[in-house]
Amino acid sequence: VTATDLDDGINGDVKYSLKTIKGKSSKIFHLRAQTGGITLLHSLDFEEGESYELEVQARDGGGLSDIAKVM
């Protein structure tokens, strides 16, 4: 995921975190706080789940934030 903030300095520095993670997703996905990159911790298995849902929060250094749903 990607968020941009045009502010200068720390107010434009965006960090990412998982707001809500449902089901087995917490054991399958990893979110990089600095980049917003989402990676797999292990291979997906359709028999374990046919879909996954994450809520990723982007927060700037000034305390403003927004949430995106990733499915």
C-alpha positions in Angstrom: 0.0 0.0 0.0 1.1 3.6 -0.5 0.1 6.8 1.1 1.7 10.2 0.4 1.9 13.4 2.4 3.2 16.6 0.9 4.2 18.1 4.3 7.9 18.7 5.0 9.9 17.0 7.7 8.3 14.6 10.2 4.8 15.7 9.3 5.3 14.1 5.9 6.8 10.9 7.2 4.2 8.1 6.8 4.3 4.9 8.8 2.1 1.9 8.2 0.4 -0.5 10.7 -2.3 -3.2 10.7 -5.4 -1.7 12.2 -7.5 -4.9 11.9 -6.5 -8.3 10.7 -9.2 -11.0 10.5 -8.9 -14.8 10.9 -5.7 -16.5 10.0 -4.4 -13.5 8.1 -2.1 -12.5 11.0 -0.1 -15.7 10.5 0.1 -15.3 6.7 0.9 -11.6 6.0 3.6 -9.2 7.2 3.4 -5.4 6.7 6.5 -3.4 6.6 6.0 -0.3 8.7 8.4 1.9 6.7 7.3 1.1 3.2 3.7 -0.3 3.4 4.9 -3.5 1.6 2.8 -6.6 2.3 4.6 -9.9 2.1 3.6 -13.5 2.6 5.0 -15.4 5.6 4.2 -18.7 3.9 2.4 -19.9 0.8 -1.4 -19.4 0.4 -3.6 -22.5 0.5 -7.0 -22.2 -1.1 -8.3 -25.0 1.2 -7.4 -22.8 4.3 -9.1 -19.7 3.0 -10.3 -18.5 -0.3 -10.0 -14.8 0.6 -8.2 -12.6 3.2 -8.9 -9.1 4.5 -6.6 -6.6 6.1 -7.1 -3.0 7.3 -3.9 -1.0 6.9 -3.5 2.3 8.7 -1.2 5.0 7.3 -0.2 7.7 9.9 1.9 10.8 9.4 4.3 12.3 11.9 1.6 14.9 12.8 -0.9 12.3 13.9 -3.2 12.3 10.9 -4.2 8.9 9.6 -6.4 7.0 7.2 -7.3 3.4 6.7 -7.4 1.2 3.6 -9.0 -2.2 3.3 -6.9 -4.7 1.4 -8.6 -7.9 0.2 
